[in-house]
Amino acid sequence: MTKKLRRSKQRNRMLELLRQTEKHPTATWLYDELRAEFPTVSLGNVYRNLSILVEQGTVRKLDFGSTFDRYELADEQHAHFVCRSCNGIFDLPMPSFADYTGRMSSTEGHEFLSTRVEFFGLCRDCADGTGQTEPDD
């Protein structure tokens, strides 16, 4: 049985921040953004709310092997490109995952529960030497 959670202004604001950014922020970035509006918010509170949102399927936690996990809304399937120089993360459109996984399920007999496609390399700016100096938080 799933526990009923109260509505939370901080959690709702976190979702707004994730909708408003093209970045794949860390919990620390979200914490820094929330502090102006919620001065008593703690980093632990941000992590707890992110955990709830991930468990609900509203937010995806992304682990690309770096020190900090990144987060994004779980609104659509897409691939990611991760720059090995500046650590920027970019969304990449992909063909319909439903079509692809449906074909694979019918030919191979597997049941797909989720899909994750990642590409690693140098982003356009880093490849031409104009890359950003700070990681994409």
URLINGI-V566400 format. One record per residue. N is the residue number from 1. RES is the residue in one small letter. OMEGA is omega in radians with two decimals (999 if undefined). NEAR is the number of other C-alpha atoms within 12 Angstrom. Layout:
n: [N & N]
res: [RES & RES]
omega: [OMEGA & OMEGA]
near: [NEAR & NEAR]
This chain:
n: [1 & 2 & 3 & 4 & 5 & 6 & 7 & 8 & 9 & 10 & 11 & 12 & 13 & 14 & 15 & 16 & 17 & 18 & 19 & 20 & 21 & 22 & 23 & 24 & 25 & 26 & 27 & 28 & 29 & 30 & 31 & 32 & 33 & 34 & 35 & 36 & 37 & 38 & 39 & 40 & 41 & 42 & 43 & 44 & 45 & 46 & 47 & 48 & 49 & 50 & 51 & 52 & 53 & 54 & 55 & 56 & 57 & 58 & 59 & 60 & 61 & 62 & 63 & 64 & 65 & 66 & 67 & 68 & 69 & 70 & 71 & 72 & 73 & 74 & 75 & 76 & 77 & 78 & 79 & 80 & 81 & 82 & 83 & 84 & 85 & 86 & 87 & 88 & 89 & 90 & 91 & 92 & 93 & 94 & 95 & 96 & 97 & 98 & 99 & 100 & 101 & 102 & 103 & 104 & 105 & 106 & 107 & 108 & 109 & 110 & 111 & 112 & 113 & 114 & 115 & 116 & 117 & 118 & 119 & 120 & 121 & 122 & 123 & 124 & 125 & 126 & 127 & 128 & 129 & 130 & 131 & 132 & 133 & 134 & 135 & 136 & 137]
res: [m & t & k & k & l & r & r & s & k & q & r & n & r & m & l & e & l & l & r & q & t & e & k & h & p & t & a & t & w & l & y & d & e & l & r & a & e & f & p & t & v & s & l & g & n & v & y & r & n & l & s & i & l & v & e & q & g & t & v & r & k & l & d & f & g & s & t & f & d & r & y & e & l & a & d & e & q & h & a & h & f & v & c & r & s & c & n & g & i & f & d & l & p & m & p & s & f & a & d & y & t & g & r & m & s & s & t & e & g & h & e & f & l & s & t & r & v & e & f & f & g & l & c & r & d & c & a & d & g & t & g & q & t & e & p & d & d]
omega: [-3.12 & -3.14 & 3.11 & -3.12 & 3.05 & 3.04 & -3.10 & 3.11 & -3.14 & 3.14 & 3.11 & 3.13 & 3.08 & 3.10 & 3.09 & 3.13 & 3.12 & 3.09 & -3.02 & -3.08 & 3.02 & 3.11 & 3.01 & -2.92 & 3.00 & 3.06 & -3.14 & 3.09 & 3.11 & 3.11 & 3.14 & 3.13 & -3.09 & -3.02 & 3.14 & -3.10 & -3.11 & -3.03 & -3.11 & -3.13 & 3.08 & 3.09 & 3.08 & 3.10 & 3.10 & 3.12 & 3.12 & 3.13 & 3.08 & 3.11 & 3.10 & -3.12 & 3.08 & 3.14 & 3.11 & -3.13 & -3.14 & -3.10 & 3.04 & 3.04 & -3.09 & 3.10 & -3.14 & 3.10 & 3.10 & -3.10 & -3.05 & 3.02 & 3.06 & -3.09 & 3.05 & 3.05 & 3.14 & -3.03 & -3.14 & 3.09 & 3.06 & 3.09 & 3.08 & 2.97 & -3.12 & 3.13 & -3.13 & 3.13 & -3.06 & -3.11 & 3.07 & 3.11 & -3.07 & 3.07 & 3.09 & 3.08 & -3.14 & 3.03 & -3.09 & 3.10 & -3.12 & 3.11 & -3.09 & -3.11 & 3.08 & 3.10 & -3.12 & 3.14 & -3.08 & -3.13 & -3.06 & 3.13 & 3.14 & 3.02 & -3.11 & 3.10 & 3.08 & -3.13 & 3.09 & 3.13 & -3.10 & 3.05 & -3.13 & 3.12 & 3.10 & 3.10 & -3.10 & -3.10 & -3.14 & -3.14 & 3.14 & 3.04 & -3.14 & -3.07 & 3.13 & -3.09 & 3.13 & 3.10 & 3.10 & 3.13 & 999]
near: [3 & 7 & 8 & 8 & 12 & 11 & 12 & 18 & 16 & 31 & 30 & 21 & 25 & 41 & 31 & 19 & 27 & 32 & 20 & 16 & 21 & 18 & 25 & 37 & 37 & 33 & 32 & 25 & 26 & 38 & 31 & 22 & 28 & 28 & 20 & 13 & 15 & 21 & 13 & 15 & 25 & 20 & 23 & 15 & 23 & 33 & 27 & 20 & 32 & 38 & 22 & 27 & 28 & 22 & 17 & 18 & 18 & 25 & 30 & 30 & 27 & 28 & 20 & 24 & 13 & 19 & 13 & 21 & 23 & 35 & 38 & 39 & 31 & 22 & 13 & 22 & 23 & 25 & 22 & 29 & 27 & 32 & 27 & 25 & 25 & 27 & 32 & 33 & 35 & 30 & 24 & 19 & 15 & 19 & 14 & 15 & 22 & 20 & 13 & 16 & 22 & 18 & 16 & 15 & 16 & 14 & 11 & 12 & 11 & 13 & 15 & 18 & 11 & 16 & 19 & 23 & 20 & 23 & 20 & 21 & 20 & 23 & 26 & 19 & 18 & 21 & 15 & 11 & 13 & 13 & 20 & 21 & 14 & 11 & 24 & 26 & 31]
